[in-house]
């Protein structure tokens, strides 16, 4: 019998149960956030990040309409300052992640999250927070394209990439600010150093183009994140480390997996979350 054939009472009960389960699951996730970052700017609530992303999408929609009968802005100095500013920011992020991961003895193959206040771990978490902030600043890439009436550059993929990177990295910093996530951010920030260096130099004008023969190699580098980094960043959202969230769940719970994690009582879920995400116990699969 389909949902439309069900009695109104049963449908309402099902909706109420689903809503309660969602609220309960959300409350549980708040008990296992990374306590080191909870008071950092933008990390107390997802609302600021969502509002910024919403304003970005509104500008993508309304900006071209506003610019339709206007001359494109001449922004050479602004672009030079912006691009070289992004070079410095990404260079800082790369350096912090490289030095922090090196001093912490990180593995480039599989590295779980350490939620301690170890100086190297906090350094990595802070660098990842700056990486998240840089994704928000990169919204200006699109703004400058629209103000210069280069709307052909504002493709669906361009907007999708910028919007998802900023919002998904908020989730990453909130719950897993460390571990294997460092590698994707480190690699991406290094590529962005080269990329924004090129854009900054190109902003000086046509006379410098003959010195930018290495543009074709930059294109190859830009394709690398599209093929490699999502695999690394998937670990950021799916687990507290390479072993995966479910791999760290105690055997006795997996033996009774008919009960979903979020249907457990809150104290029990908190204990389970602490077991998985705080202690980082590696329990092999059966």
C-alpha positions as CSV (number, residue, x, y, z in Angstrom):
1,X,0.0,0.0,0.0
2,X,1.4,3.4,-1.0
3,X,1.7,6.5,1.1
4,X,-1.3,8.1,-0.7
5,X,-3.4,5.1,0.2
6,X,-2.5,5.3,3.9
7,X,-4.8,6.6,6.6
8,X,-4.2,10.3,7.5
9,X,-3.4,9.3,11.1
10,X,-0.7,6.8,10.0
11,X,0.9,9.3,7.6
12,X,1.0,12.0,10.3
13,X,2.5,9.5,12.8
14,X,5.2,8.5,10.2
15,X,6.0,12.2,9.6
16,X,6.2,12.9,13.3
17,X,8.5,10.0,13.9
18,X,10.7,11.0,11.0
19,X,10.9,14.6,12.3
20,X,11.7,13.4,15.9
21,X,14.4,11.1,14.5
22,X,15.9,14.0,12.6
23,X,15.9,16.3,15.6
24,X,17.3,13.5,17.8
25,X,20.1,12.8,15.3
26,X,20.9,16.5,15.0
27,X,21.2,16.8,18.8
28,X,23.5,13.8,18.9
29,X,25.8,15.2,16.2
30,X,26.2,18.4,18.3
31,X,27.6,16.2,21.2
32,X,30.5,15.0,19.0
33,X,31.7,18.2,17.4
34,X,35.3,19.3,17.7
35,X,35.3,21.2,21.0
36,X,38.6,23.0,20.0
37,X,36.8,25.0,17.2
38,X,33.4,25.7,18.7
39,X,34.2,29.3,19.7
40,X,36.2,30.1,16.5
41,X,34.6,32.7,14.1
42,X,31.7,31.3,12.0
43,X,31.8,28.0,13.8
44,X,29.1,28.4,16.5
45,X,26.3,28.0,14.0
46,X,25.9,27.1,10.3
47,X,23.7,30.1,9.8
48,X,26.4,32.6,8.9
49,X,27.9,30.3,6.3
50,X,24.5,29.5,4.8
51,X,23.6,33.2,4.7
52,X,26.9,34.1,2.9
53,X,26.3,31.3,0.4
54,X,22.7,32.4,-0.1
55,X,23.9,36.0,-0.8
56,X,26.5,34.6,-3.2
57,X,23.8,32.7,-5.2
58,X,21.6,35.8,-5.2
59,X,24.4,37.8,-6.7
60,X,25.1,35.1,-9.3
61,X,21.4,35.4,-10.3
62,X,20.9,39.2,-10.0
63,X,24.4,40.5,-10.8
64,X,24.2,39.9,-14.6
65,X,20.8,41.5,-14.7
66,X,22.2,44.6,-12.9
67,X,25.2,44.8,-15.2
68,X,23.2,44.2,-18.4
69,X,23.1,47.9,-19.4
70,X,26.3,49.0,-17.6
71,X,29.9,49.2,-18.8
72,X,32.2,46.5,-17.3
73,X,34.2,47.7,-14.4
74,X,37.9,48.3,-14.9
75,X,39.5,46.5,-11.9
76,X,43.2,46.1,-12.7
77,X,44.5,47.3,-9.3
78,X,41.8,45.5,-7.4
79,X,42.6,42.2,-9.2
80,X,46.3,42.6,-8.7
81,X,45.9,43.2,-4.9
82,X,43.2,40.4,-4.6
83,X,45.2,37.8,-6.5
84,X,48.5,38.4,-4.7
85,X,46.7,38.5,-1.4
86,X,45.3,35.1,-2.2
87,X,48.8,33.9,-3.0
88,X,50.0,34.9,0.4
89,X,47.0,33.4,2.2
90,X,47.3,30.0,0.4
91,X,51.1,30.0,0.9
92,X,50.4,30.5,4.7
93,X,47.9,27.7,4.7
94,X,50.2,25.4,2.8
95,X,53.1,26.1,5.1
96,X,51.0,25.6,8.3
97,X,49.6,22.3,7.1
98,X,53.0,21.1,5.9
99,X,54.9,22.0,9.1
100,X,52.1,20.9,11.4
101,X,51.6,17.5,9.7
102,X,55.4,17.0,9.5
103,X,55.9,17.8,13.2
104,X,52.9,15.6,14.2
105,X,54.2,12.7,12.1
106,X,51.2,12.5,9.9
107,X,50.8,9.8,7.2
108,X,50.0,10.8,3.7
109,X,48.2,7.6,3.1
110,X,45.9,7.2,6.1
111,X,45.7,9.6,9.1
112,X,43.0,9.6,11.7
113,X,41.9,12.7,13.6
114,X,43.5,13.7,17.0
115,X,41.1,15.9,18.9
116,X,43.6,16.7,21.7
117,X,45.1,20.1,22.4
118,X,48.5,19.0,21.2
119,X,50.2,22.1,19.7
120,X,50.7,20.5,16.3
121,X,47.1,19.2,16.1
122,X,45.7,22.7,17.0
123,X,48.0,24.2,14.4
124,X,46.6,21.9,11.8
125,X,43.0,22.6,12.9
126,X,43.7,26.3,12.7
127,X,45.2,26.0,9.2
128,X,42.1,24.0,8.0
129,X,39.9,26.8,9.5
130,X,41.8,29.3,7.4
131,X,41.4,27.1,4.4
132,X,37.6,27.1,5.0
133,X,37.7,30.9,5.3
134,X,39.7,31.1,2.0
135,X,36.9,29.3,0.3
136,X,34.5,32.0,1.4
137,X,36.9,34.7,0.1
138,X,37.0,32.9,-3.2
139,X,33.4,33.9,-3.8
140,X,34.9,37.1,-5.0
141,X,36.3,35.3,-8.0
142,X,32.7,35.1,-9.3
143,X,31.8,38.6,-8.2
144,X,34.7,40.0,-10.2
145,X,33.7,38.0,-13.3
146,X,30.2,39.4,-13.1
147,X,31.3,43.0,-12.5
148,X,33.7,42.7,-15.5
149,X,30.9,41.2,-17.6
150,X,32.7,37.9,-18.2
151,X,29.6,35.9,-17.6
152,X,30.9,33.1,-19.8
153,X,33.3,32.3,-16.9
154,X,30.4,31.8,-14.5
155,X,29.4,28.3,-15.4
156,X,27.2,26.0,-13.4
157,X,30.3,24.0,-12.5
158,X,32.1,27.2,-11.4
159,X,29.2,28.2,-9.1
160,X,28.7,24.6,-7.8
161,X,32.3,24.2,-6.9
162,X,32.6,27.5,-5.0
163,X,29.3,27.1,-3.1
164,X,29.8,23.4,-2.1
165,X,33.5,23.9,-1.0
166,X,32.6,26.7,1.4
167,X,29.6,25.0,2.9
168,X,31.0,21.4,3.1
169,X,34.2,22.6,4.7
170,X,32.2,24.2,7.5
171,X,30.9,20.7,8.2
172,X,34.5,19.4,8.0
173,X,35.9,21.9,10.4
174,X,33.0,21.5,12.8
175,X,33.5,17.7,13.2
176,X,36.8,16.6,11.8
177,X,39.4,19.5,11.8
178,X,42.4,17.3,11.2
179,X,43.4,13.8,10.1
180,X,43.4,12.9,6.4
181,X,41.6,16.1,5.5
182,X,44.9,17.9,5.8
183,X,46.3,16.4,2.6
184,X,43.5,17.6,0.3
185,X,43.7,21.2,1.7
186,X,47.5,21.2,1.6
187,X,47.6,20.1,-2.0
188,X,44.8,22.5,-3.1
189,X,46.4,25.5,-1.4
190,X,49.7,24.8,-3.1
191,X,47.9,24.7,-6.5
192,X,46.1,27.9,-5.6
193,X,49.5,29.6,-4.9
194,X,50.5,29.0,-8.5
195,X,47.0,29.7,-9.9
196,X,46.6,33.1,-8.2
197,X,50.2,34.0,-9.1
198,X,49.3,33.6,-12.7
199,X,46.0,35.6,-12.4
200,X,47.9,38.3,-10.5
201,X,50.5,38.6,-13.2
202,X,48.0,38.4,-16.0
203,X,46.1,41.4,-14.5
204,X,49.1,43.6,-15.3
205,X,48.0,43.6,-19.0
206,X,48.9,42.1,-22.4
207,X,52.5,43.1,-22.3
208,X,53.2,40.4,-19.7
209,X,51.5,37.5,-21.6
210,X,54.7,36.4,-23.3
211,X,56.2,35.6,-19.9
212,X,53.2,33.5,-19.0
213,X,54.0,30.6,-21.3
214,X,53.5,28.2,-18.4
215,X,49.7,28.7,-18.5
216,X,49.1,25.3,-20.1
217,X,50.8,23.6,-17.2
218,X,48.6,25.5,-14.8
219,X,45.6,24.1,-16.6
220,X,46.9,20.6,-16.0
221,X,47.4,21.4,-12.3
222,X,43.9,22.7,-12.0
223,X,42.5,19.4,-13.3
224,X,44.3,17.6,-10.5
225,X,42.0,18.7,-7.7
226,X,39.0,17.7,-9.7
227,X,40.2,14.1,-10.0
228,X,42.1,13.5,-6.8
229,X,41.0,15.8,-4.0
230,X,37.3,14.9,-3.8
231,X,38.5,11.4,-2.9
232,X,40.5,12.8,-0.1
233,X,37.8,15.2,1.0
234,X,35.2,12.5,1.0
235,X,37.0,11.0,4.0
236,X,36.6,14.4,5.8
237,X,32.8,14.2,5.6
238,X,32.4,10.4,5.9
239,X,34.6,9.6,8.9
240,X,36.9,10.8,11.6
241,X,39.7,9.0,9.8
242,X,40.5,6.5,7.1
243,X,39.0,3.6,9.0
244,X,35.6,5.1,8.6
245,X,33.0,6.0,11.2
246,X,31.3,2.6,11.2
247,X,34.7,0.8,11.5
248,X,35.2,2.5,14.8
249,X,31.8,1.5,16.2
250,X,32.1,-1.2,18.9
251,X,31.4,-4.8,17.9
252,X,28.5,-5.2,20.3
253,X,26.7,-2.3,18.6
254,X,27.3,-3.6,15.1
255,X,26.0,-7.0,16.2
256,X,22.7,-5.2,16.9
257,X,22.8,-2.9,13.9
258,X,19.0,-3.2,13.4
259,X,18.8,-0.2,15.7
260,X,20.1,2.9,13.8
261,X,22.7,5.0,15.6
262,X,20.4,8.0,15.9
263,X,17.6,5.9,17.5
264,X,19.8,5.2,20.6
265,X,19.1,7.2,23.7
266,X,21.1,10.5,23.8
267,X,23.5,9.4,26.6
268,X,24.2,6.2,24.8
269,X,24.8,8.0,21.5
270,X,27.1,10.4,23.3
271,X,29.1,7.6,24.7
272,X,29.3,5.9,21.3
273,X,30.3,9.2,19.6
274,X,33.0,9.7,22.2
275,X,34.2,6.2,21.7
276,X,34.4,6.6,17.9
277,X,35.6,10.1,17.5
278,X,37.5,11.0,20.7
279,X,39.4,7.9,21.6
280,X,40.0,6.9,18.0
281,X,39.8,3.2,18.8
282,X,40.6,1.0,15.7
283,X,38.4,-2.0,15.9
284,X,38.9,-4.4,12.9
285,X,35.9,-5.5,10.9
286,X,34.8,-9.1,11.5
